[in-house]
Amino acid sequence: MNFKIILKKITTNPKSGGIILTACTIISLIISNTEISNSYIHFWNITFLNHSITHWVNDGLMSIFFLLIGLELQKEIKIGELSNIKRALFPIICALGGVIAPTLIFSIFNFGSSQQSGAGIPMATDIAFVIGVLSLLGNKVPSSLKVFLIALAVIDDLCAILVIAFFYTDHISLFYLLIALLIIILLFLLRKKNVYVIWPYMVLGAALWYCFLHSGIHATIAGVLLAFTIPFKNIKENNPAEKLEHLLHYPVHFFILPVFALANTCIVFGPNWIDSITTNLSLGIIAGLLIGKPLGIIAFGRMATAMSICRPPSDLTWKHIYASSILGGIGFTMSIFITMLAFENETFITTSKIAVIFASVIAVLLGLLSLEILLKKRIEKH
């Protein structure tokens, strides 16, 4: 069979991205626990321009990923599922519940102990893996469900970035933040002046990313902010936001996300890793991700809906929303990142990493199974 035909089949299959992401994660975890573990981990920690390869992946390549996600959200806000204010508020309020509840549950297990600084660990959702898992379900996932989960995860991650900035960062550079603010203002002026040429936004976007990289705030936020300054018009011939979205789709899903998975799953399981699961630190993280996440999302969503503050997508039931909220428990790399900031004790760090992976794997399996059953029933009814 012709190589181009094979490549086309892979790239057009909606499940391919999730399969590749899952494969890279498994491969990385296996290599990290073999005889070549030290060499493999050393590779990702090689430093150039004052940052490790992993850091460049997380703060550099993932900024492009967040740019794509921001462009997709802007489109939904303009003409899609989030164009109605009450529907747009729904994932925002759910995300707040998904941040608060896990933090409280973790604190119940660890309040007053030397591990209480890890309260932010179960609050984060790994949006990259959530999207990867969703893609495993293929075309069965309705667009409203995908948009809800993406919006939920983005708000969740933005909350996590703010928490990192205020509670886990030693120094914030007001100088770089001020320059970043000026760049954002300039980007919005370009948009207001109807500048549809894409390169000025990319040049200023690179400068914005550089400022956030040196500001003390996670640089990926630059991708989201840049996305909302790029003009979106409901005209295919002159729509820079949509053109850029199509341009970024394949490199993000078939290069950036697989590299992200490889770089962030270099985790060594010690001989006594099973025993660490029963510690208060582990239980707080696991309960926070697996119970706190869906509980907070559903509770806040239900209350806000009952008060007519917002409303869920009309074509989804609360069962669909509950099943998808389980995927919010995929903390994975974002939770591991907060772990590295929260603790200096190597034992705490290793224990937290294992707990995050344990909870994330269960969240993937339960979320996939629940959605598979519900979406199958949904298709049968139609």
N, C-alpha and C positions, 0 to 999 in steps of 0.2 A: 504493500500500500504506500502511496506517495506520502512523504514526510509532511508536506504542507496540509494534506487532507487530515492526517493524524493530529497535527497541531491545531487545526481548525475545530476538530471534534472536541479536543480537550478544552480549548478556550471558550467554546460556546456552550459546553455542558454546565448548567448552573451548580452542579455538585462538585465540580473540579476544584474550585478554590478551597472549599472545606476539607476535601480529601487530602490535598497537598499540604494544607496547614496542619492537619492531624498527623499526617505521615512525618512531617518535619519535627513535630513535637515529640513523637515516639522515638524517632531516630536519635534526636538530641539527648533525650533522657537515657536511652540505652548506652550511647557512646560515653556519656558522663559517668557511667558506672561500670566501665570496662578498664582494661590495662592502659589504654591510651587516654584516659580521663584527664590527666594532668596536662598533656599536650593540647587537647581539645579546649579545655578551659583557659589555658594560657593564650591560645590564639585569640579568643574573644576579648581577652584583657590586654592585648597589645595596644600600646598607647602611641598615638600620633596627634600632633597639634594639641597636646595637653589633655586629650580625652581618649578613653578606650574605644575599641571598635563597637562594643555593646552600647556605650554611651552615644556614639554617633548614630547608631541604628535607632535607639530609643528617642533621642532628641532631634535627629536629623530626618531620617527616612520616615519616621512615624508622623512627623509634621506634615508630610505630603499626604499620608493616609488621612489625617484629620482635616486637611484641606478638602479632600474628596468627600468625606463625611459631611463637612460643612456645606459644600455645594449641593449635596443631595437634600440636606435639611432645608436649605434656602428654597429649593425648587418645591418642596412639599409645603412650605409656608406660603409661597406665592400662589401655587395653583393645585396643590395636592391635599393630602389628608390633614395637614396642619393649618390650612388656610382659614379655618373657623377658629376664633379665639378660644372658645370653650374646649374644643378638641385639642388645641395647641397646649392649653394649660394642663391637660390630663397627664401626659408623660412627665411634665415638670414637677407636679405635685407628687406623683408616684415616686419619682426619683428622690425627692426630699425624704419621703418615708423610708425608702431603701437605703438612705444614708444614716438617718437617725436611729432606726431600730437596731441594726447590727452593732452600732457603737454602744448603745445601751446594754445590749445582751453581753457583749465582750466585757463591759465594765462590771457587770454583775459577777462574772467569774474572776475578775482580776483587780477589782477596786482595792486600793491601799497596798497593793503588792508592787514589787519592782518591775512587773510586766505591764503595769497600767498604761504606760506610754504607747503601747501598741493598739490602743483603742481605735485608731484610724485604719488598721489593717483590713478588717472585714467590710469597710464601707465602700470599697472600690469595685467596679465592674470592668473586666477586660473586654472592651468593645470589639477589639480585633478578633478575639476568640468567639464572642457571641455571634458576630457576623459569619465567621467560619462555620460554626455549628448550624446556624440557620440555613446556610447554603447546602448543607448535607440533606436537607429536606426537599431541596429542589424547588420546582414550580408550585408545589402544594401550599407554600406559604403565601397568604394573601398580602398584598402590598401594605394594607393598613396595619397588619401585625408587625411586618418588618420595620415600617416607619416608627411605630410605637416603641419597639425595642431599641432601635438606633437612637431615637430622641432621648429615651430613658437613659441609655448608656452614656451618651454624650454629656447630658446634664450631670449624671453621676460622676463622670470623670472630671468635669469642670469643678464640681464640689470638692473632689479629692485634690485637685490641683490647688484650690484655694486653701484647703486644710494644710496641705504640704507647705504652702507659702507662709501661712501664719503660725503653724505649730511645729513644723519640722525643718524649717530653714533658719540657719544661724544669721544670715546676712541678706538683706534685700537692697539692691542698688536703686535708689530713687532717681539717680542720673539716667540710667538706662531705661527705667520705666517712663520717665518724662519724655525721652526721645521716642520711645515706642508709642506713647500717646500722640505725639506730634505726627508720626508716620501714619497712624490710624486716621487722624483728622485729614491728612493729605489724601489718603486713599478714598475716604468718603467724598472729598471734594471732587476727585476724578470721576467718581460714580455720578455725583450730582451734575457734573458738566457733560454727562453722557459720553465719556471717553470709552469706546468699545474695543480699542486696540489692547491686546492682553499683556504685552511686554512691560508697560509701566507698572502694572499691578505686580508682576513677577519680581521686578527689580526692587520695588518698595517692600514686597513681601519678604524677600531675602534679608533686607535690612531690618525688618520687623522681627524676623526669626533670630537674627544675630543679637538684637537688643534683649529679647526675652532669654536667650541662652546665657547672657551675662547679667541678667537682672536678679536671679535667684528664684524665679518662677519657671515652672516647667515649660520648655520651649515649644511644645506641641500646641499650646494655646494659640500661638501665632497662626497656625494653619486654619483653625476655626474662625478666628477674627478676620483673616484675609479673605476667606470664602464669602463672608457676608458683605464684603466691600465690592466684590466683582459683580458687575451689572448682570441682572437676569431679566430677559425680555421674552415674552411668549411668542417669539418669532424665530424659527429655526435658522433662517439665513443670517441673522445678526444677533446671536445670543452667546456672548463670550463665556458665561458661566456654564452653559450646557456643553459647549465645545470643549472646554477644559475638563469637564466631568468625564466626557467620552474619552478624552486623551489619556486621563489618569487611570481609567478602569483597569486595563490589563497589567500595566507595571505594578500597580498597588496589589492586586489580588494574586498575581503569579510571580512576583519578585519580592516586594517589600514585606508583605505579611509572612511568607515562608522564611525569609531571612530573620525577621523579628522573632519568630518561633524558635529558630535554631539558636539565636543569640541569648534568649532569655530562659531557656530550659536546661541550662548547664547545672544541674542540681545533683549532688552526690547523696545517696541514701546510706547512712551509717549502719553498722550491724544491729544497733538497738533502736532503729527508727520506729518500729511498731509500738514500743513502750512509750515513746514521746506523745503519741496520739491521746493518751489518757490524762495528760497534765492539764491544769487549768488554762494555761496559755493556749494550748491546742483546742481544748473544748470551747473556749471563748471565740476563737476564730471560726471553727467549724460550725458552731451553733449560730454565730453571727451571719455567716454566708448562707447556710442552708435553711435556717429558720427566720433569722432577722430580715434578710433581704425580701423574700416573698411576703412575709407578714407585714413589713413596713410598706411595701408597694401596694398591697391589697387594702390594708387598713386606711392609708391616706387617700387612695383612689376612691374607696367606698364612701368615706366621710365627705370628701370634696364633691362627689357626685350627688350624694344625698342633700347637700347644702346648695346644690345647683351652681357651684363655682365652676365646674367643668363637666365634660361628659366623654365617655369612652367612644372609640370607633363604632359606628352603628352596625357594622357587619360582623362584630366579634361579641362573643358572650363572655361573662366573667370567668368561665372555665378556661377559655383561651388565654385571658389575661393572667390568670393564676399560673397556668402551665408555662407561659412565657416568662413570668416573674421568677420562676425557678432558675432560669438561665442567668438572672442577675447575680446569682451566687457564684458565677465564674469569675472569681477575683483574680486569680492567676498572676500575670506579670505586674499588674498595677498594685496588687496587694503585696507582692514580693518587694516591689520598689519601696513602698511605704515601710515595710519591715526593715530594710537596710537603713532607712533614716531614723526609725524609732529605737533601734537597739544597737549597742556596741558589743554586747555579750554574744559570743559565737554560738553558744548553746541555744540561747533564745532565738537567734537568727535561723539556725538550722531547724529547730522545732517549729517555728512559724512557717517556714518555707514548705515543710512536709505537710503541715496542717492545711495550708492554702491549696496545695496540689490535691490532697485527699478530698477536701470539700469541693474543689472545682471539678474534679472528675465525676463525683457523685451528682453535682448540679448538671453537668453535661448529660449524663445517662438518664437522670430523672426527667430533665427538661425535654430531651429528645423523645423519650418514650411517651411522655404525656402529650406533647404536640403531635407526634405521629398518630396516636390514637384519635385525638380530637379532630385533626385535620382530615383524617381518613373518613370519619363520620360526616364531616362537613361536606366532603366531596360526594359521598354516597347520597346525601340528602338532595344535592343539586343535580 
